[in-house]
């Protein structure tokens, strides 16, 4: 028994063990975002989804995920990021079980929406926790590289697992696999992650602003992901309402005494520019992953398992390059140069795919592009992540993390909507003109890859113009009074 004068020895928390836990939680949510892709035909056949209805297996996840990231990122700053992360893991794991046992369309769609809520809670605070764990630039670059490797590899690994589990067992297991991962990650999070109290709900609890931004982001994602199934008039109306909600949120933040989002964040050219670059980069990459899988299945005739296997070189290359070279090259040449090199490689990889023929060969027409895209992403993703997070102060790290993840979702949704709509429209036009279905489908995919090449090139131009060292001022005021902060927010909104 300790005497009153004695106190227990403070517990020591391992930063690198904490990084493993954060990566495990992120891996689970990223796997789930991609693992569904290959299993969609099996889900449609089993539960009787229509073509437009099947899209809601994806959309029901993306809408709450993208809509809540900014809000829960800020709440993580207020109530504690560890609490938000652990709660998100619990919600996501429970929702995964519901997805796995679903026997009707309604249950599956509702459970996917709940998964989106849990995924947002988990993902929004991860980068904020990471930069707090590793404040020293060199170590932070290594940690971000490892984290990005897990995220990138998890995306492609999800495609492989989706095909393997669906073909070997059934589609239910693509969700049930999250149960053991989620339980282990939840227990590890509670034991390994250092506790943090947050700054308190009384600081920055702007509930009106929270309602506006959540509604705006959810409607934005909903408008994007469903654009191909609606008329132009309906899409434009929804976009106008979403824009009005965004404007209302900005006005609210400029006037609120305790804003949810301090608008001075966007005075950082680095933070704003990095998020803009990421939207374009992810738009191209996410579209490639989806359309690339369809090209292998519908044009080259690959099975689900073979399609997943064909994507495996990408996560392997990404993981190796990120863990061995990314941090060192960023430390030596700086994130700006590494980002430009990565975006150039991504553009070249997309350009190669834009010539994928109807009688194509995986080794000659797909694999070289995969390696270029993997090398480019391995360079660009850690660089743009470090740049985006460098523009935020410690108390805003959760918010900046939520913002960065939000632009990922918006970019992915935007790219998927644009590229799939263009591919489908081209294919339909050609088949109506009498061309064979397989040839028309391949032509539609080539158009999508050509547009993705242009999107990647636009990201390269934007990065070169905005993030150039010397022009990109990321400095924010280190210490300021609440009144000064409000004045800065008001100026930033003008």
Secondary structure as GFF3:
##gff-version 3
##sequence-region A 1 494
A	DSSP	alpha_helix	15	47	.	.	.	ID=ss1
A	DSSP	alpha_helix	51	54	.	.	.	ID=ss2
A	DSSP	alpha_helix	56	79	.	.	.	ID=ss3
A	DSSP	alpha_helix	81	101	.	.	.	ID=ss4
A	DSSP	alpha_helix	105	124	.	.	.	ID=ss5
A	DSSP	alpha_helix	126	133	.	.	.	ID=ss6
A	DSSP	alpha_helix	137	168	.	.	.	ID=ss7
A	DSSP	alpha_helix	173	192	.	.	.	ID=ss8
A	DSSP	alpha_helix	207	225	.	.	.	ID=ss9
A	DSSP	three_ten_helix	227	229	.	.	.	ID=ss10
A	DSSP	alpha_helix	232	255	.	.	.	ID=ss11
A	DSSP	three_ten_helix	263	267	.	.	.	ID=ss12
A	DSSP	alpha_helix	269	294	.	.	.	ID=ss13
A	DSSP	pi_helix	295	299	.	.	.	ID=ss14
A	DSSP	alpha_helix	304	321	.	.	.	ID=ss15
A	DSSP	pi_helix	322	326	.	.	.	ID=ss16
A	DSSP	alpha_helix	327	333	.	.	.	ID=ss17
A	DSSP	alpha_helix	335	353	.	.	.	ID=ss18
A	DSSP	pi_helix	362	366	.	.	.	ID=ss19
A	DSSP	alpha_helix	367	390	.	.	.	ID=ss20
A	DSSP	three_ten_helix	394	396	.	.	.	ID=ss21
A	DSSP	alpha_helix	397	432	.	.	.	ID=ss22
A	DSSP	alpha_helix	437	466	.	.	.	ID=ss23
A	DSSP	alpha_helix	482	492	.	.	.	ID=ss24
###
